[in-house]
Amino acid sequence: MLHDQIKDPSGFIHSWVFEFELAFFDKHTFSLIKHLMKHWWWLSLVYAVFYIVLVFLGRAWMSKRKDKYELRKPLVLWNTGLTVFSLWGACRCMPELIHALTQHGFMYSICNCSYMEGVTGLWVWLFMASKVPETIDTLFIVLRRQQLIFLHWYHHASVLVYCFYSYALFASTGRWFVSMNYCVHTIMYGYFALRAARIHVPSFVQATITLLQLIQMVLGCVVNLSAYHYKTQGHLCSTDLTNITLSLALYASYFLLFAHFFYVTYLGKKDMKKKREKQS
């Protein structure tokens, strides 16, 4: 069943809303989710450790195998599914962020947590929950015996734990983080799906995705620094200094790692090519 227009508690009106997207309008369901996340978010730490251990055990096991797994069709389906999911989430969260900015201002968009309820709220929770199945990305890399860099598994593990922890606090800064991540993931997983299907994609697209990820990290740092400023100035901001500090540290580390990856993968190769041309 489709609903033409549904108004979130934040004031934003969603169009063409499916019945399941109304789940967080039920007070009992919403309260249960809040209770579970508040008291059980730490299980994400257990899962993250389990995930990292499995990554290295899997790599050791695959190194002893003669053949690798192809898994091309499952990979196409997996990335296509994540593309659709991310696009749907982006369509629910990004317009709400824009509404918060244009109607209430920058400080409100960072410090108010009304986005955690209603239709947008459900997609925020789904975003957090999706960090668990997203670790299957690593399974494909390990089983297909592709290069697994530190950035990949560190990013998966740390984002998962932070998302669960931050959701348990109902951190207001998540309005920005979720919206940005949904948008970047829509493009990224779409690119992965096309590559897995052996459809030619211009080489600049991959570099553009990494650049977008770098921009995302910069904006993440800006949001955290702004939240810190508002908190220390005495403004009401629905996050705490511990969360801000942790988030800032993570975003800064991601920026450095993605910047290094960008240089090595794109700029470094160009430098090497120029040196070879000069030598020849």
C-alpha angles and dihedrals in degrees: 000000000000126000116207099213130008123180118216122216086252088064097250116131118221122203128214097014121183121225094249090056090067092066095107092055086072105089094207093053093045093048091048092052091048091049094048094047094046094054103029107036089107089073085079087069090056091048092047092054090046089050094051092047090050091049093059095039089051093050091050091049093048092049088063094050120093096214132040126219118257099203092166098145095047088048092053091049093045095051092042090053092050090048092055091044093049093046091051091048091048091052090054100041108032095056089051090052091050089049091051091050097046098040102036109014140244098297092052091051089056102036106036119081100193088115089076091077135064125015094333090048092057091053090048089055091045088051091055093045092048091066088078099056090038088072086074084081086076092050090061091049093049097044092045089048094234126155111285113199127196091246091062102056095031090054093047094048098043096043090050093053094042093049092052092045094046093047090052088058093044088231111200093213088070090082088075098036096051095045094049094046094049090053096048092044091053090060095037098050090041088056091047091051092053092047092049089051088052092242112152114250121183112257093237091066093071091049090048091053091053089048090052089051089053090051089049090055092049091050089047090056091047091052092049094047090048091050089050090050093050092047094050090046089059098253120144106256122168098227134069134237093250091057092045092050093047093046093047091051091050095047091048091050091048090050092053093046095046091045090053090047091049092051096045095043101042115009096035093053091051091051091050091049092051091049091051091049091052092048092050 
